[in-house]
Amino acid sequence: MADSFFEELGGMDCLERVHRIFYGKLLSHPWLKGFFEGVPRHHLESQQTDFMAGVFGGPKIYGGRPPKSAHVHLFITEEVFMIRHGLLEESLIEAGIRPDLRKRWLGYDLRMKKVLVKSSVSECAGRYNTDPVVVVEKPC
């Protein structure tokens, strides 16, 4: 029996596989891709993989900001979050993650909603003095 959820999933190889698929979907989505403009894909994937490894009981190697302050500049609505959540679920299926493990992963993801979702742009702020707030309009 595995010692942690991280090990049950298959370790870093699994997380990297899921995040490759996931960011492929995010970066090609007509609306969500706008949240990632100017950020290298490799950076996005590696940051997410390192963060989730620690969350899931694996190595604690993530050196970035906590989720709330890392996303403070992004106007993430409930609709945006749930589209993203659906793309994560599709990615987990495509990566061959067992249904019971998918459900657990998606549960972790839903717990992040309360720190990421904002009801108004006024809840956003730049991460730095020169950092703009990112509002991506929904395409028609």
C-alpha positions as CSV (number, residue, x, y, z in Angstrom):
1,M,0.0,0.0,0.0
2,A,1.3,3.5,-0.9
3,D,2.3,5.8,1.9
4,S,0.7,9.0,0.4
5,F,-1.7,10.1,-2.3
6,F,1.3,11.2,-4.2
7,E,2.6,7.7,-4.3
8,E,-0.8,6.2,-5.1
9,L,-1.0,8.4,-8.1
10,G,2.5,7.3,-9.4
11,G,4.7,10.2,-8.2
12,M,6.1,13.0,-10.3
13,D,5.8,11.1,-13.6
14,C,2.0,11.0,-13.1
15,L,1.7,14.7,-12.1
16,E,3.9,15.8,-15.0
17,R,1.8,13.7,-17.4
18,V,-1.5,15.2,-16.1
19,H,-0.1,18.8,-16.2
20,R,1.2,18.4,-19.7
21,I,-2.3,17.5,-20.9
22,F,-4.0,20.0,-18.6
23,Y,-1.9,23.0,-19.7
24,G,-2.4,21.9,-23.4
25,K,-6.1,22.3,-22.8
26,L,-5.8,25.6,-20.8
27,L,-3.5,27.2,-23.3
28,S,-5.8,26.3,-26.2
29,H,-9.0,27.3,-24.5
30,P,-10.5,30.4,-26.2
31,W,-11.1,32.1,-22.9
32,L,-8.7,30.7,-20.3
33,K,-5.6,31.0,-22.5
34,G,-5.8,34.8,-21.8
35,F,-4.9,34.2,-18.2
36,F,-1.5,32.8,-19.1
37,E,-0.2,35.3,-21.7
38,G,3.5,35.8,-21.5
39,V,4.1,32.9,-19.1
40,P,6.2,30.1,-20.5
41,R,4.3,26.8,-20.6
42,H,7.2,24.9,-18.9
43,H,7.1,27.3,-16.0
44,L,3.3,26.8,-15.6
45,E,3.6,23.0,-15.7
46,S,6.6,22.7,-13.4
47,Q,5.2,25.2,-10.8
48,Q,1.8,23.3,-10.7
49,T,3.6,19.9,-10.5
50,D,5.9,21.0,-7.7
51,F,3.0,22.6,-5.8
52,M,0.6,19.6,-6.1
53,A,3.4,17.1,-5.2
54,G,3.6,18.8,-1.8
55,V,-0.1,19.0,-1.4
56,F,-0.5,15.3,-2.2
57,G,2.2,14.2,0.3
58,G,5.2,14.1,-2.0
59,P,8.4,16.2,-1.9
60,K,7.9,19.8,-0.7
61,I,9.9,21.5,-3.5
62,Y,7.5,24.2,-4.5
63,G,9.2,27.6,-4.0
64,G,6.6,29.9,-5.3
65,R,3.9,32.0,-3.6
66,P,0.9,30.5,-1.9
67,P,-2.1,30.2,-4.3
68,K,-4.0,33.2,-3.0
69,S,-1.1,35.7,-3.5
70,A,0.1,34.0,-6.6
71,H,-3.3,34.6,-8.2
72,V,-4.3,37.9,-6.6
73,H,-3.9,39.7,-9.9
74,L,-6.2,37.4,-11.8
75,F,-9.9,38.1,-11.9
76,I,-11.0,34.4,-11.7
77,T,-14.8,34.1,-11.5
78,E,-16.7,31.0,-10.5
79,E,-17.4,30.3,-14.2
80,V,-13.7,30.5,-15.1
81,F,-12.8,28.2,-12.2
82,M,-15.4,25.6,-13.0
83,I,-14.4,25.6,-16.7
84,R,-10.8,25.0,-15.5
85,H,-12.0,22.3,-13.1
86,G,-13.7,20.5,-16.0
87,L,-10.6,20.7,-18.1
88,L,-8.7,19.2,-15.2
89,E,-11.2,16.3,-15.0
90,E,-10.8,15.7,-18.7
91,S,-7.0,15.7,-18.3
92,L,-7.1,13.2,-15.5
93,I,-9.3,10.9,-17.6
94,E,-7.0,11.2,-20.6
95,A,-4.0,10.5,-18.4
96,G,-5.5,7.3,-17.3
97,I,-6.0,8.2,-13.6
98,R,-8.3,5.7,-11.9
99,P,-11.8,7.0,-11.0
100,D,-11.2,6.8,-7.2
101,L,-8.0,8.8,-7.5
102,R,-9.6,11.2,-9.9
103,K,-12.3,11.9,-7.4
104,R,-9.8,12.6,-4.7
105,W,-7.7,14.9,-6.9
106,L,-10.8,16.8,-8.0
107,G,-11.7,17.2,-4.3
108,Y,-8.3,18.9,-3.6
109,D,-8.9,21.1,-6.6
110,L,-12.4,22.2,-5.4
111,R,-10.9,23.2,-2.1
112,M,-8.8,25.8,-3.9
113,K,-11.9,27.5,-5.2
114,K,-12.4,29.7,-2.1
115,V,-8.9,31.2,-2.4
116,L,-8.9,31.7,-6.1
117,V,-12.4,32.9,-7.1
118,K,-13.3,36.5,-6.8
119,S,-16.8,38.1,-7.1
120,S,-15.4,41.5,-8.2
121,V,-12.4,43.0,-9.9
122,S,-12.0,45.1,-6.8
123,E,-10.8,42.0,-5.0
124,C,-7.8,41.8,-7.3
125,A,-4.5,43.6,-6.9
126,G,-1.1,43.5,-8.6
127,R,1.4,41.2,-7.1
128,Y,4.0,44.0,-7.5
129,N,3.6,47.7,-7.8
130,T,3.9,47.5,-11.6
131,D,1.9,44.3,-12.0
132,P,-1.5,44.9,-13.7
133,V,-4.7,43.2,-12.7
134,V,-5.6,40.6,-15.4
135,V,-9.3,40.6,-16.6
136,V,-9.9,38.4,-19.5
137,E,-13.2,39.1,-21.2
138,K,-15.3,36.0,-22.2
139,P,-15.2,35.6,-25.9
140,C,-18.5,35.9,-27.8
